[in-house]
Amino acid sequence: SHLSIRAFKKISVWSTPDILCINFKRFSTTIGKSKVKGRSVARRRKIDEAVDFPMSFDMGGMIKGGQDASSTYDLFGVVYHMGDLSSGHYTARAVDRSSGKSQWFNYNDASVSACDEREVLARSKHAYMLFFQRRGAPARYGGVQPLRDGEWESYKKS
């Protein structure tokens, strides 16, 4: 006999990092019975639900521990996956804020092009990972820098 127990899971956030990475669950596995010989088999599928996400958000109301830094986060990168479980293609969009203005870029293999913030925030079933930086935190992780004229050619030769 099986005993059913109602359970709840609680997660508390005690402190927050300078860089926050959010990875969407885009793959699911279910266990079922095979029609052949009644064996258990795992069935995997890609989850293609469209996702809305903000350009910035405040985690202040979610933090249980003391917080001595800003709790506001700004989006600086998105990774996208197009395809299925057996094959696919990754692209990314990231922002350059080095000039004091925000310029977004689309990265698709060897192609890099400027894009609009609206394209980044467009509801997408392909968004896979989001990267946020704490507002006011030092950009010590490299950041995105646009290529100077002729720089890409020198990378391709090496």
Secondary structure, DSSP 8 states (H G I E B T S, - for coil): ------------B----SEEEEE---EEEEEEE-TTTT-EEEEEEE----B---SEEE-GGGB-S---S--EEEEEEEEEEEE-SS-EEEEEEEEE-TTSS-EEEEEETTEEEEE-HHHHHS-BS-EEEEEEEETT----S-------TTHHHHHHH-
